[in-house]
Amino acid sequence: MLLLLLGFAIIHSGGAALRLWGEQRLGNRLWRLIFVGASLPMAVLLVAYFLTHRYDGLRLWNLQGAPGLATAVWGLTALSFLFLYPATFHLLEIPALLKPRMRLYATGILRISRHPQMVGQLLWCFTHTLWLGTSFALVTSLGLMAHHLFAVWHGDRRLQQRFGKAFEEMRRTTSVIPFQAVLDGRQKLVLSEFLRPAYGGILLAVALFWWSHRWIGAATSAFSATPLNHLLS
């Protein structure tokens, strides 16, 4: 699993590092399609492998029968998706139907944390590791968080290179740690910035994920029988 995570990190973060170079030579749209074409299959493989082997290894704890735990896990997981997908504001740029752009802004969820995807990943890892209680889930979460902590440094570095002084001003008025900039007065939450259709789409996606969990057993059985799973295992 750690090797799969490392492979995804190299493809995803490596592609992000090469974005300026690729856009200059291939154009924004073609580079985005290449980037998505490389990252998406690897992400699907990671999810399939994780679901198939989520109960592997040692059972470190079993809290699944604890009162209120299922509700807490689903609630925090839903919250994690609000942090994980701020880029959904520009859905048509993902498949390059609109020209992809790299933006610098410090509104909405970025007032809470300059790196909301790191916060969302932390919440997702916490809830799923708490629910599963296996050494496999713990190792997966540690690997995912290592990648996202690297992405904090890597993301700031890329924004600094592209936006210079404008990014320095953004860094001065925002924080990586959630709510730190709000609590020390550098930021102020504006509720209207969160009233966007994209957040409704995220909530619908969470509902879809909740509904689709009933098919996890069938999906993992199908993947576990594939030669790819046997090769990776």
C-alpha positions as CSV (number, residue, x, y, z in Angstrom):
1,M,0.0,0.0,0.0
2,L,2.8,2.4,0.8
3,L,4.4,1.7,-2.5
4,L,1.1,2.5,-4.3
5,L,0.8,5.7,-2.3
6,L,4.4,6.6,-3.2
7,G,3.6,6.0,-6.9
8,F,0.5,8.2,-6.7
9,A,2.5,10.9,-5.0
10,I,5.1,10.9,-7.7
11,I,2.6,11.0,-10.5
12,H,0.3,13.6,-8.8
13,S,2.8,15.9,-7.1
14,G,5.3,15.4,-9.9
15,G,2.6,16.4,-12.5
16,A,1.8,19.5,-10.4
17,A,5.5,20.4,-10.3
18,L,5.7,20.2,-14.1
19,R,2.5,22.1,-14.6
20,L,4.1,25.4,-15.7
21,W,6.6,23.6,-18.0
22,G,3.8,21.4,-19.5
23,E,1.4,24.3,-20.1
24,Q,4.1,26.4,-21.8
25,R,4.9,23.6,-24.2
26,L,1.6,21.8,-24.7
27,G,-1.0,24.3,-23.7
28,N,-3.3,24.4,-20.6
29,R,-6.0,22.0,-21.9
30,L,-3.7,19.3,-23.2
31,W,-1.5,19.3,-20.1
32,R,-4.6,19.1,-17.9
33,L,-5.9,16.0,-19.8
34,I,-2.5,14.4,-19.5
35,F,-2.3,15.1,-15.8
36,V,-5.8,13.8,-15.1
37,G,-5.2,10.8,-17.4
38,A,-2.2,9.8,-15.3
39,S,-3.6,10.6,-11.9
40,L,-7.2,9.3,-12.1
41,P,-6.4,5.7,-12.9
42,M,-3.9,5.6,-10.1
43,A,-6.4,7.1,-7.7
44,V,-9.0,4.5,-8.6
45,L,-6.5,1.7,-8.1
46,L,-5.7,3.1,-4.6
47,V,-9.3,3.2,-3.6
48,A,-10.0,-0.3,-4.9
49,Y,-6.9,-1.7,-3.2
50,F,-7.8,0.0,0.1
51,L,-11.4,-1.2,0.1
52,T,-10.3,-4.7,-0.7
53,H,-7.7,-4.9,2.0
54,R,-9.1,-2.5,4.6
55,Y,-9.4,-5.3,7.3
56,D,-6.0,-6.8,6.6
57,G,-3.3,-6.8,9.2
58,L,-3.8,-6.6,12.9
59,R,-7.1,-5.6,14.5
60,L,-5.8,-2.9,16.9
61,W,-9.3,-1.9,18.2
62,N,-12.9,-2.5,17.4
63,L,-15.3,0.4,18.2
64,Q,-17.9,-0.2,15.5
65,G,-20.5,-1.0,18.1
66,A,-19.9,2.1,20.2
67,P,-23.1,4.3,20.5
68,G,-23.1,7.2,18.1
69,L,-19.8,6.3,16.4
70,A,-21.3,5.6,13.0
71,T,-23.1,8.9,13.1
72,A,-19.9,10.7,14.1
73,V,-17.9,9.0,11.4
74,W,-20.4,9.9,8.7
75,G,-20.7,13.5,9.9
76,L,-16.9,14.1,10.1
77,T,-16.4,12.3,6.7
78,A,-19.0,14.6,5.1
79,L,-17.2,17.6,6.6
80,S,-13.9,16.2,5.2
81,F,-15.3,16.4,1.7
82,L,-16.1,20.1,2.1
83,F,-12.4,20.6,2.7
84,L,-11.1,18.1,0.2
85,Y,-12.7,19.5,-2.9
86,P,-12.5,23.3,-3.1
87,A,-11.6,23.0,-6.8
88,T,-15.1,21.9,-7.5
89,F,-15.9,25.6,-8.0
90,H,-14.5,25.2,-11.5
91,L,-15.8,21.8,-12.5
92,L,-15.5,22.4,-16.2
93,E,-11.8,23.0,-15.9
94,I,-11.2,19.5,-14.6
95,P,-11.9,17.8,-18.0
96,A,-10.5,21.0,-19.7
97,L,-13.8,22.0,-21.2
98,L,-12.9,25.4,-19.9
99,K,-9.3,26.6,-20.0
100,P,-7.7,25.5,-16.7
101,R,-6.3,28.4,-14.7
102,M,-4.1,28.5,-11.6
103,R,-5.7,31.0,-9.1
104,L,-4.6,32.8,-6.0
105,Y,-7.4,33.6,-3.6
106,A,-7.9,33.6,0.2
107,T,-11.7,33.6,0.5
108,G,-14.2,30.9,1.6
109,I,-12.7,27.8,3.0
110,L,-9.2,29.1,2.5
111,R,-9.9,31.6,5.3
112,I,-10.0,28.6,7.6
113,S,-6.9,26.9,6.2
114,R,-4.6,27.8,3.3
115,H,-4.4,24.0,2.5
116,P,-8.0,22.7,3.0
117,Q,-7.3,19.4,1.2
118,M,-4.7,18.6,3.9
119,V,-7.4,19.3,6.6
120,G,-10.0,17.2,4.7
121,Q,-7.6,14.3,4.3
122,L,-6.8,14.4,8.0
123,L,-10.5,14.2,8.9
124,W,-11.0,11.4,6.4
125,C,-8.0,9.4,7.7
126,F,-9.1,9.9,11.3
127,T,-12.7,8.7,10.8
128,H,-11.8,5.7,8.6
129,T,-9.0,4.5,10.8
130,L,-11.2,4.9,13.9
131,W,-13.9,2.9,12.3
132,L,-11.8,0.1,10.8
133,G,-9.2,-0.2,13.6
134,T,-6.8,-2.2,11.5
135,S,-3.0,-1.8,11.1
136,F,-3.6,-1.6,7.3
137,A,-5.9,1.4,7.7
138,L,-3.5,3.0,10.1
139,V,-0.5,2.6,7.7
140,T,-2.6,3.8,4.8
141,S,-3.6,6.9,6.8
142,L,0.0,7.7,7.8
143,G,1.0,7.4,4.1
144,L,-1.8,9.7,3.0
145,M,-1.0,12.3,5.6
146,A,2.7,12.2,4.7
147,H,1.9,13.0,1.1
148,H,-0.5,15.8,2.1
149,L,2.0,17.3,4.5
150,F,4.6,17.3,1.7
151,A,1.9,18.9,-0.5
152,V,1.6,21.8,2.0
153,W,5.3,22.7,1.4
154,H,5.1,21.8,-2.3
155,G,1.9,23.9,-2.9
156,D,3.3,26.9,-1.2
157,R,6.5,26.6,-3.1
158,R,4.7,26.5,-6.5
159,L,2.5,29.4,-5.6
160,Q,5.5,31.4,-4.5
161,Q,7.2,30.7,-7.8
162,R,4.2,31.7,-9.9
163,F,2.7,34.7,-7.9
164,G,5.7,36.1,-5.9
165,K,4.8,39.0,-3.7
166,A,1.0,38.4,-4.1
167,F,1.5,35.0,-2.5
168,E,3.6,36.4,0.3
169,E,0.7,38.6,1.2
170,M,-1.7,35.7,1.1
171,R,0.6,33.6,3.3
172,R,0.8,36.5,5.8
173,T,-3.0,36.7,6.1
174,T,-3.8,32.9,6.1
175,S,-2.7,29.9,8.1
176,V,-2.1,26.2,7.5
177,I,-3.4,25.2,10.9
178,P,-7.3,25.4,10.7
179,F,-8.8,28.6,12.2
180,Q,-5.5,29.9,13.4
181,A,-5.7,33.0,11.2
182,V,-9.3,33.5,12.2
183,L,-8.5,33.3,15.9
184,D,-5.6,35.7,15.8
185,G,-7.5,38.3,13.7
186,R,-5.8,37.9,10.4
187,Q,-9.0,36.5,8.8
188,K,-12.7,36.8,9.3
189,L,-15.2,34.2,8.2
190,V,-17.8,35.4,5.7
191,L,-20.8,33.1,5.6
192,S,-22.0,34.3,2.1
193,E,-18.8,32.9,0.6
194,F,-19.9,29.4,1.5
195,L,-23.3,29.7,-0.1
196,R,-22.3,28.4,-3.4
197,P,-23.9,25.7,-5.6
198,A,-20.6,23.7,-5.5
199,Y,-21.2,22.9,-1.8
200,G,-24.6,21.5,-2.7
201,G,-22.9,19.3,-5.3
202,I,-20.5,18.1,-2.6
203,L,-23.3,17.2,-0.3
204,L,-25.0,15.3,-3.1
205,A,-21.8,13.4,-3.7
206,V,-21.5,12.5,0.0
207,A,-25.1,11.1,-0.2
208,L,-24.2,9.1,-3.2
209,F,-21.1,7.7,-1.5
210,W,-23.3,6.8,1.5
211,W,-25.7,5.0,-0.8
212,S,-23.0,3.2,-2.7
213,H,-21.4,1.7,0.4
214,R,-23.9,-1.1,0.1
215,W,-22.0,-2.3,-3.0
216,I,-18.5,-2.3,-1.4
217,G,-18.7,-6.0,-0.8
218,A,-19.5,-6.9,-4.4
219,A,-16.9,-4.4,-5.7
220,T,-14.1,-5.7,-3.5
221,S,-14.9,-9.3,-4.3
222,A,-14.6,-8.5,-8.0
223,F,-11.3,-6.6,-7.6
224,S,-9.8,-9.3,-5.3
225,A,-10.3,-11.9,-8.1
226,T,-8.4,-9.8,-10.6
227,P,-4.8,-10.6,-11.6
228,L,-3.8,-7.0,-10.7
229,N,-4.8,-7.5,-7.1
230,H,-2.9,-10.8,-7.0
231,L,0.1,-9.1,-8.5
232,L,0.0,-6.3,-6.0
233,S,-0.6,-8.6,-3.0
